[in-house]
Amino acid sequence: MGMNNPVYENSDAGFTLLEMIIAFLVLSISMGVAVQTVSIASRSIALATERNAAARLVDALQAETLPKVLAAGKVSGAGDAEGMRWELSFTPTTSANSPELLQGIAVIKIYPVRENPRHHDFAVFTSVKKRGL
């Protein structure tokens, strides 16, 4: 009776310890890669969202603020809008075709978070009527 113990009859059933360790190792590596991929994707989404918000702010600055700064006779400005800090500088160019227009390149830097030194640079060509014309 002791020799016919059903627990020891089929010793090939189940997985060995080595197989379980290898399976766990493969699963662990797969999970690590998956977590890293999700982390990179979420950072990319956050950066794209930030860049999109900065581009919308640049459009608003180009349409509203830049003409006011140039009309005041200035070539630079700074301020806060939509939770972001911005700086702009204007470099005039000469044009024989349109002497009544002030044309040039405006470089606009957008700082998304005040504590973060990272910024987005945008260069836009613009033209406005000169003062007094």
Residue pairs with C-beta under 8 A, 6 or more apart in sequence:
15 23
50 112
50 120
51 120
53 82
53 84
53 112
54 84
54 110
54 112
54 120
54 122
55 120
55 122
56 82
57 81
57 82
57 84
57 86
57 110
58 108
58 110
58 122
58 124
60 81
61 81
61 86
61 88
61 108
62 106
62 108
62 124
62 126
65 77
65 79
65 88
66 88
66 90
66 106
66 124
66 126
66 128
67 126
67 128
69 75
69 76
69 77
69 88
69 90
70 90
70 102
70 126
70 128
71 128
71 131
73 131
75 89
75 90
75 91
75 92
76 87
76 88
76 89
76 90
77 87
77 88
78 85
78 86
78 87
78 88
79 85
79 86
80 86
83 112
84 110
84 111
84 112
84 113
85 110
85 111
85 114
86 108
86 109
86 110
86 111
87 108
87 109
87 111
88 106
88 107
88 108
88 109
89 106
89 107
90 104
90 105
90 106
90 107
90 126
91 104
91 105
91 106
91 107
92 102
92 103
92 104
93 103
93 104
93 105
95 101
95 103
98 127
100 129
100 130
100 133
101 127
101 128
101 129
101 130
102 127
102 128
102 129
102 130
103 125
103 126
103 127
104 125
104 126
104 127
105 123
105 124
105 125
105 126
106 123
106 124
106 125
106 126
107 121
107 122
107 123
108 121
108 122
108 123
108 124
109 119
109 120
109 121
109 122
110 119
110 120
110 122
111 117
111 118
111 119
112 118
112 119
112 120
